[in-house]
Amino acid sequence: MHYLDQPHHDGSSLYVSTLAPSLGEEVSVWLRVPQGLAMDAVHVRTVYDGEPRYTAAAPDPSRKGLGGYGEGDTWWKATITAVNPVVPYRFLLISGQGQRWLNASGLTGHDVTDSTDFRLVAHEAPPEWMADAIVYQIFPDRFASARPRKDLPSWALPASWDGDPVIGEGPGTPEQLYGGDLDGITERLDHIQALGADTVYLTPFFPSRSNHRYDAASFDHVDPLLGGDEALIRLSDALHARGMRLLGDITTNHTGDSHEWFTAAISDVNAPEREMFYFDPDTGDYESWWGVKTLPKLNWASELVRTRMPAVLRRWLGVLDGWRVDVANMTGRLGADDRNHEVAAMLRPEGAAFIAEHNHDASADLDRNGWHGTMNYGGFTRPVWTWLRGDDLELTHFLGVPGGVPRRDGEAAVATFREFAAHMSWRSLVHSWQLLDSHDSPRIRTVTGSRELHEVAVGLQATLPGTPMVFAGSEFGLTGANGEYSRTPMPWNRPQDRDEPTHAAYRALLGLRRAEPALRRGGLRWLHASADCLVFLRETAEESLLVCARRAPGEPLELPLAGAARGVYNAGDLSPLVLPGDGPSLRIWRLSVEA
């Protein structure tokens, strides 16, 4: 499928004059119409105060040839206003082909709902640094240790770092401790920074009765097994000295059953903390996450919850630069209760990052002055997995969906990318985490089954819009068939478990993203999708980068673009633009107008 002959707008700064308008501010928007496609008129349909309005656009000759190609394209400009905190808009195109709509899901010849309109968002903008971030996720018990373990709690099952296999299911899974600590992370910051990452995200560090620590016993201190409060401060100071940042992980949906709030609530029916949880007045039983009784669910109708939890998030800021929120999609929701959007807005710390865990469609919870973005499993991880899955993959679940990981072609992958992106603003999309795997999923190397397909996946992560999030160890090609098996101790002293070519590919591709503004802040224009080949552009006003990802060999692909291309990654110069057919491969070029 080719997209080159279609008008284009994507909500990026190439097409919108500001991505952080103030309420009431006028904003310019542009539509790019390819050469040879004549328009009689273009109108922008907005919805102000619930009522549709139409603004006529006019050609803007000042934008001819932006990005280094497309000299014959026509740019249509209109001015709209941020009347409301979120303003939906789309383009009405009038030509000899009749009336057509262009919204975030594409071009249609029939009337459409507003659900996939582009969105101008005037809520308080995310911190500026988030647009350039590359996130590195660390499961603290399995990353590095700076000191010998001592005084282990009675529940722990001690494991040898390089000698004992991970217990990935059944008894002992949450109790197995390898002894990683926060000072061990501080000692390994050279590795993280050299990879290209500038933001460390820690899964929970509060005291608990498990290695994952999502069953917090307190939010007041760092687990002494990790080095305590002082170790977190040392890690934060070391990161900040390098110009890097630190994110924590908070459970706003539940606590652990040993948390002081819950122990007070369950020990005395008259305790003030009783209202913080959901207790059955007849049986005394309580609600918990998915029925797991060690994770009692917080009741956000409680004034104590509304006072104490925001205070927890604020308390750690300064040491932390923001939070990832565990099961954010369930926070404040139970039966007829739905306070999620209210809670997200209440919790969001001013000037800090605030990312929601969500493993399916998060769009209804975004663009509402709460979460800045989501962990984009549905709109990124799943389509990448379906396109690049290995032949011998045997996973019974596909991020919770029965039936394993289906094999789908490139057109289906692009359709999924576009479908999810169309239901959120560009701002929410680029601040969402694009992850190939995490501590809650199989490893990408297990999914792809090969170094070559793994590298193509990393290439997509580094070049598509959104914030790359790398789970520690995937850069070495570590494997794992589920989240627990994926929590392998880092192979610092196991060279046989380190795939250094994969490590080099991560460094090169993430380094390229760090170096190229178009890969961090550029727009996205799909050019081609077929079973085995995806081609797209990342564009700013100054440059256009052409990306070609192949999962298998195929015929060379000729693009009907005037100009030349200079190789940037794994590619030679091209003139004319005929893309090589060998694969699996990931290549990047810089487009330029031929003299």
C-alpha positions in Angstrom: 0.0 0.0 0.0 1.3 3.5 -1.0 0.4 6.6 0.9 2.4 9.2 -1.1 -0.5 10.4 -3.1 -2.5 11.4 0.0 -2.8 14.8 1.7 -1.0 14.8 5.1 -1.2 16.3 8.5 0.0 14.7 11.8 -0.2 17.2 14.6 3.6 17.6 15.0 5.4 20.9 15.1 5.9 20.8 11.3 2.1 21.0 10.9 1.0 22.9 14.1 2.6 26.2 15.2 2.6 25.3 18.9 2.0 22.1 20.7 1.5 23.8 24.0 -1.1 26.6 23.4 -2.6 28.7 26.1 -6.4 28.6 26.4 -7.7 31.1 23.9 -4.5 31.3 21.9 -4.6 31.3 18.1 -2.8 28.4 16.4 -1.8 27.9 12.8 -2.3 24.5 11.2 -1.1 23.3 7.8 -2.2 20.6 5.4 0.3 19.2 2.9 -1.1 18.3 -0.5 1.2 16.3 -2.8 2.1 17.6 -6.2 -0.5 16.8 -8.9 -3.4 16.6 -6.5 -5.5 19.7 -7.1 -7.8 21.1 -4.4 -10.6 23.6 -5.0 -10.9 24.4 -1.4 -9.8 23.3 2.1 -11.6 24.0 5.3 -10.7 23.1 8.9 -13.6 21.8 11.0 -13.2 22.5 14.7 -15.5 21.9 17.6 -15.8 24.9 19.9 -17.9 24.6 23.0 -19.5 21.5 21.6 -20.5 23.1 18.2 -18.7 22.5 14.9 -17.2 25.5 13.1 -15.4 25.8 9.8 -12.4 27.9 8.9 -11.2 28.4 5.3 -7.6 27.5 4.6 -5.4 29.2 1.9 -2.1 28.1 0.2 1.0 29.1 2.0 3.9 29.5 -0.5 6.5 30.2 2.3 6.6 26.5 3.1 7.6 25.2 -0.3 10.2 22.4 -0.1 10.3 22.1 3.7 12.3 19.1 4.9 14.4 18.9 1.8 12.0 17.4 -0.7 8.5 17.9 -2.1 9.2 21.1 -4.0 5.9 20.8 -5.9 3.7 20.1 -2.8 1.1 22.7 -1.8 0.8 23.7 1.9 -2.7 25.0 3.0 -2.8 27.1 6.1 -5.6 28.0 8.5 -5.8 29.6 11.9 -7.8 28.0 14.7 -8.2 28.9 18.4 -7.7 26.8 21.6 -11.2 27.8 22.8 -11.4 24.7 25.0 -8.7 22.6 26.8 -9.1 20.0 24.0 -10.2 21.1 20.5 -10.9 18.4 18.0 -10.2 19.4 14.4 -10.1 17.8 10.9 -9.8 18.9 7.3 -12.6 19.0 4.7 -11.1 18.7 1.2 -13.1 19.8 -1.8 -11.9 18.8 -5.3 -13.0 17.2 -8.5 -13.2 14.0 -6.5 -15.9 15.5 -4.3 -15.8 16.1 -0.6 -13.4 14.1 1.6 -12.3 14.2 5.2 -8.8 14.0 6.5 -8.5 13.1 10.2 -5.9 11.3 12.3 -7.0 7.9 11.0 -6.6 8.9 7.3 -8.5 10.0 4.3 -12.2 9.1 3.9 -14.9 9.7 1.3 -17.8 9.4 3.9 -18.8 11.3 7.0 -17.0 10.3 10.2 -17.4 10.7 14.0 -15.1 13.0 16.0 -13.4 10.2 17.8 -10.3 10.2 15.5 -10.1 13.9 14.9 -6.7 15.6 15.4 -6.6 17.3 18.8 -5.2 20.6 19.9 -4.5 20.3 23.7 -4.3 23.4 25.9 -3.9 21.6 29.2 -0.6 22.3 31.1 2.1 20.8 28.9 4.4 18.0 30.0 7.9 18.9 31.1 10.0 19.9 28.0 12.7 17.3 28.6 10.2 14.5 28.1 10.1 15.0 24.4 13.7 14.0 24.0 13.8 11.2 26.7 15.0 7.7 26.2 14.0 5.6 29.2 15.8 2.7 30.7 13.7 0.4 33.0 15.4 -1.3 35.9 14.0 -4.1 38.2 16.3 -3.2 41.1 16.7 -6.8 42.5 18.2 -8.0 39.2 20.4 -5.1 37.9 23.5 -4.8 40.0 24.8 -5.2 43.6 27.3 -2.9 45.3 27.4 -4.7 48.6 27.0 -8.1 50.1 23.5 -9.1 51.2 22.9 -9.5 54.9 20.0 -9.8 57.3 17.6 -11.1 54.6 13.9 -11.2 55.8 12.4 -14.5 56.7 10.2 -14.6 53.5 13.2 -14.3 51.1 14.7 -17.2 49.1 18.3 -16.1 48.4 19.7 -16.8 44.9 23.1 -16.7 43.5 23.5 -13.9 40.8 25.2 -16.0 38.2 24.4 -19.5 39.4 20.7 -19.9 40.1 18.0 -19.8 37.4 15.1 -17.4 37.8 11.9 -19.0 39.2 9.5 -17.8 36.6 6.3 -19.4 37.8 4.8 -21.2 40.8 6.0 -21.2 44.4 9.0 -19.0 45.2 8.5 -16.6 42.2 8.0 -13.4 44.2 10.2 -14.5 47.1 13.4 -15.2 45.2 16.0 -12.5 45.9 19.3 -11.9 44.0 20.4 -8.9 46.0 20.5 -6.0 43.6 20.6 -2.6 45.2 20.5 1.1 44.3 24.2 1.7 44.7 24.8 -1.1 42.2 22.8 1.0 39.7 24.8 4.1 40.5 28.0 2.1 39.7 26.7 1.1 36.3 25.5 4.5 35.0 28.2 4.6 32.4 26.6 1.6 30.7 23.1 3.2 30.7 24.4 6.5 29.4 26.5 4.9 26.7 23.4 3.1 25.5 21.8 6.5 24.8 19.3 6.5 27.6 19.0 9.6 29.8 16.1 8.6 32.1 16.2 5.7 34.6 12.8 4.3 35.6 12.9 2.1 38.7 10.2 -0.4 39.4 9.1 0.0 43.1 11.7 0.6 45.7 9.5 0.8 48.9 9.8 -2.0 51.5 7.5 -5.0 50.9 7.4 -8.8 51.1 8.3 -9.6 47.5 11.1 -9.0 45.0 8.8 -6.9 42.8 7.7 -4.6 45.6 4.3 -3.8 44.2 2.9 -4.8 47.6 4.4 -1.8 49.5 4.5 -2.0 53.3 5.1 1.8 53.5 5.6 4.8 51.2 7.7 6.7 53.7 11.1 5.1 53.1 13.2 3.1 50.6 13.6 -0.6 51.3 16.7 -1.1 53.4 17.5 -4.1 51.2 18.1 -1.6 48.4 20.2 0.7 50.5 17.6 2.8 52.1 16.8 6.5 51.5 20.4 7.5 51.3 21.1 5.1 48.4 18.2 6.6 46.4 19.5 10.1 47.0 23.0 9.0 45.9 21.6 7.5 42.7 19.5 10.6 42.1 22.5 13.0 42.7 24.7 10.9 40.3 22.1 10.9 37.6 21.4 14.6 37.9 25.1 15.4 37.8 25.1 13.7 34.4 22.1 15.7 33.2 20.0 12.5 33.5 16.7 11.9 35.3 15.1 9.4 37.6 11.5 8.1 37.7 9.8 6.0 40.4 6.9 3.5 40.3 3.9 4.1 42.5 0.8 1.9 43.2 -2.1 4.3 43.3 -4.6 1.4 43.0 -3.5 -0.6 46.0 -1.1 -1.1 48.8 0.4 -4.2 50.2 -1.5 -6.1 53.0 1.4 -5.3 55.4 1.1 -1.5 54.7 0.6 0.5 57.8 -2.6 2.0 56.4 -4.1 -1.4 55.8 -2.9 -3.0 59.0 -4.6 -0.2 60.9 -7.8 -0.6 58.8 -8.1 -4.3 59.3 -7.2 -4.4 63.0 -9.9 -1.9 64.1 -13.3 -1.3 62.3 -13.3 2.1 63.9 -9.9 3.2 62.6 -9.8 6.2 60.4 -7.9 4.2 57.8 -10.9 1.8 57.4 -12.5 4.2 54.9 -9.3 4.0 52.7 -10.2 0.5 51.5 -13.3 -1.3 50.3 -14.6 -3.5 53.1 -17.8 -5.6 52.9 -19.9 -4.4 55.9 -21.4 -7.9 56.4 -18.4 -10.2 55.9 -15.5 -7.9 56.7 -13.8 -9.0 53.5 -12.0 -6.5 51.3 -11.5 -5.8 47.6 -8.1 -6.4 46.2 -6.3 -6.2 42.8 -7.6 -9.1 40.7 -8.6 -11.0 43.9 -4.9 -11.1 45.1 -5.4 -10.6 48.8 -1.9 -9.3 49.4 -2.9 -6.2 47.3 -5.9 -4.5 49.0 -7.5 -1.9 46.8 -7.6 1.8 47.7 -11.0 3.6 47.8 -10.6 7.0 46.2 -13.9 8.2 47.7 -11.9 8.4 50.9 -10.7 11.9 51.9 -7.7 10.2 53.7 -6.7 8.5 50.4 -7.1 11.9 48.6 -4.9 13.5 51.2 -2.2 10.9 51.7 -1.5 9.6 48.3 -0.9 13.0 46.6 1.4 13.8 49.5 3.4 10.6 48.8 4.0 11.6 45.2 5.0 15.1 46.1 7.3 14.0 48.9 9.7 12.2 46.6 9.9 14.9 43.9 13.3 16.5 43.7 14.9 13.1 44.3 12.6 11.8 41.5 11.7 13.6 38.3 8.3 11.9 38.0 6.4 8.7 38.3 5.2 5.7 36.3 1.8 4.7 37.8 1.1 1.0 38.2 -2.3 -0.2 36.9 -3.3 3.4 36.3 -6.2 2.2 34.2 -7.8 0.6 37.4 -7.0 3.4 39.8 -10.3 4.9 41.2 -12.4 2.4 39.3 -14.6 -0.3 40.9 -18.0 -1.2 39.7 -20.1 1.9 39.6 -17.3 4.0 40.9 -15.2 5.7 38.3 -13.0 8.5 39.6 -10.0 7.8 37.3 -9.8 11.0 35.4 -10.4 13.1 38.6 -7.7 11.1 40.4 -5.2 11.5 37.6 -5.6 15.2 37.5 -5.4 15.4 41.3 -2.2 13.3 41.4 -0.3 14.7 38.6 2.8 16.5 40.1 3.5 19.9 38.7 6.6 20.0 36.5 7.2 16.2 36.7 6.6 13.3 34.4 3.5 11.3 34.9 3.1 8.1 32.8 0.2 5.6 33.1 0.6 1.8 32.9 -2.1 0.6 30.5 -1.8 -2.5 28.4 -4.7 -2.0 26.0 -6.5 1.1 24.7 -5.6 4.0 26.9 -7.0 6.7 24.7 -10.1 7.5 26.8 -7.9 8.3 29.7 -5.5 10.6 27.9 -5.8 14.3 27.0 -7.7 15.0 30.2 -5.1 17.0 32.2 -3.9 13.8 34.0 -1.5 11.2 32.6 1.0 12.7 30.1 1.1 9.4 28.2 0.9 5.7 28.6 3.0 2.5 28.3 1.9 1.9 24.7 1.6 -1.9 24.6 -1.5 -1.7 22.5 -0.4 0.8 19.9 3.3 -0.2 19.6 4.3 -3.4 21.3 1.6 -5.6 19.9 1.9 -4.6 16.3 5.7 -4.9 16.4 5.3 -8.4 17.9 2.8 -9.6 15.3 4.9 -8.4 12.4 8.3 -9.6 13.7 7.4 -12.8 15.7 9.6 -15.8 15.1 8.5 -18.9 13.3 8.9 -21.2 16.4 7.4 -18.9 18.9 5.2 -20.7 21.5 3.6 -18.2 23.8 0.1 -19.1 25.1 -0.9 -15.5 25.8 -0.4 -12.3 23.8 0.0 -9.7 26.6 -3.1 -11.3 28.2 -5.0 -12.2 25.0 -5.5 -16.0 24.6 -4.2 -17.7 21.5 -0.6 -16.6 21.5 1.0 -14.0 19.2 -0.6 -14.1 15.7 1.5 -13.5 12.6 0.3 -10.4 10.7 1.7 -8.6 7.7 3.1 -5.1 7.5 -0.2 -3.6 6.4 -1.9 -4.9 9.5 1.0 -3.5 11.6 0.6 0.0 10.1 -3.1 -0.2 10.5 -2.7 -0.9 14.2 -0.1 1.9 14.7 -2.4 4.4 13.0 -5.6 3.2 14.7 -4.2 3.7 18.2 -2.4 6.9 17.4 -5.6 8.3 15.8 -7.5 8.1 19.1 -5.1 10.4 21.1 -3.4 13.7 20.5 0.0 13.9 19.0 1.2 15.3 22.3 0.0 12.2 24.2 1.4 9.9 21.5 5.0 11.3 21.6 5.0 11.3 25.4 3.9 7.6 25.6 6.5 4.9 26.1 7.2 2.8 23.0 8.4 -0.5 24.5 9.4 -3.8 23.0 9.2 -5.6 26.3 9.2 -5.0 30.1 9.4 -6.7 33.4 5.7 -7.8 32.8 6.2 -9.4 29.4 8.2 -11.8 27.4 11.5 -10.5 26.1 11.7 -9.2 22.5 14.5 -11.7 21.7 12.2 -14.5 22.7 9.3 -13.1 20.5 11.5 -12.5 17.4 13.7 -15.6 17.9 16.7 -14.0 16.1 19.2 -11.2 16.4 18.3 -9.8 12.9 14.6 -9.4 13.7 15.4 -8.1 17.1 17.5 -5.3 15.5 14.6 -4.4 13.2 12.4 -4.1 16.3 14.9 -1.8 18.0 15.1 0.2 14.8 11.3 0.8 14.9 11.6 1.7 18.5 14.3 4.3 17.8 12.7 5.8 14.7 8.9 5.9 15.3 7.2 8.7 17.4 7.0 8.1 21.1 9.4 7.7 23.9 11.7 4.6 23.6 11.7 2.5 26.8 14.3 -0.2 27.1 14.0 -3.0 29.7 17.4 -3.6 31.2 19.1 -6.7 29.7 17.3 -6.6 26.3 20.3 -4.8 24.9 22.3 -8.0 25.6 19.6 -10.2 23.9 18.4 -11.7 27.1 15.4 -14.0 26.8 12.2 -14.8 28.8 8.9 -16.4 28.0 6.9 -14.3 30.5 7.4 -11.3 32.8 8.8 -13.3 35.6 11.2 -15.3 33.5 12.3 -12.1 31.9 13.6 -10.7 35.2 17.0 -12.2 34.6 20.0 -10.8 36.6 22.2 -8.7 34.4 25.0 -10.7 32.8 27.9 -8.4 33.9 30.0 -11.4 34.7 28.5 -13.9 32.2 30.0 -12.9 28.8 28.4 -16.0 27.3 25.0 -14.5 27.9 25.8 -11.1 26.3 25.1 -10.7 22.6 27.5 -7.9 21.9 26.3 -7.3 18.3 22.8 -6.6 19.7 24.3 -4.3 22.3 26.1 -2.5 19.5 22.9 -2.1 17.6 21.1 -0.6 20.6 23.9 1.9 21.1 24.0 2.9 17.4 20.2 3.2 16.9 19.5 5.0 20.2 22.6 7.1 19.7 21.2 8.1 16.3 17.8 9.0 17.9 19.7 11.1 20.4 21.6 12.9 17.6 18.7 13.5 15.1 16.0 16.0 16.0 13.7 14.5 13.3 13.7 11.2 15.2 12.8 12.8 18.5 10.4 15.6 17.4 9.7 15.2 13.8 6.3 14.3 12.2 5.5 10.9 10.8 4.4 10.2 7.2 3.8 6.7 6.1 5.0 6.0 2.6 4.6 2.3 2.0 3.4 -0.9 3.7 3.5 -4.4 2.3 3.7 -7.8 3.9 7.4 -7.6 4.6 8.3 -4.0 4.2 7.5 -0.7 6.0 8.7 2.7 4.8 8.1 6.1 6.5 9.4 9.6 6.9 10.3 11.5 10.0 10.2 15.2 9.1 11.1 18.6 10.5 11.2 21.8 8.7 15.0 21.3 8.2 15.2 17.7 7.3 13.4 14.5 6.3 14.7 11.0 7.3 13.6 8.0 5.3 13.3 4.7 7.2 12.9 1.3 5.6 12.3 -1.7 7.8 12.1 -5.2 6.3 11.3 -8.4 8.1 12.3 -10.6 5.0 14.0 -10.2 1.6 11.9 -8.8 -1.2 12.1 -6.9 -4.5 13.8 -3.5 -4.4 11.2 -0.8 -3.9 11.2 2.3 -6.1 9.7 5.4 -4.4 8.1 8.0 -6.7 9.9 10.8 -4.9 12.1 13.4 -6.7 15.5 13.8 -5.1 18.4 11.8 -3.7 19.1 10.1 -0.4 22.3 10.0 1.7 22.8 7.0 3.9 22.6 7.6 7.6 22.4 4.1 9.1 23.2 0.8 7.4 22.6 2.4 4.0 24.4 3.7 1.0 23.5 6.8 -1.0 20.6 6.5 -3.4 19.7 8.4 -6.6 17.1 7.5 -7.8 15.2 6.4 -4.7 15.2 2.6 -5.2 15.4 0.9 -1.7 17.3 -2.3 -1.4 15.4 -5.6 -1.1 17.6 -7.6 1.3 16.4 -8.3 4.8 15.7 -8.6 7.6 17.1 -5.0 7.7 16.6 -1.5 9.1 18.0 1.4 7.0 17.9 5.1 7.3 18.6 7.9 4.7 18.5 11.6 4.7 16.4 13.0 1.8 17.6 15.9 -0.3 16.5 17.7 -3.4 18.7 16.9 -6.4 20.6 19.8 -7.9 
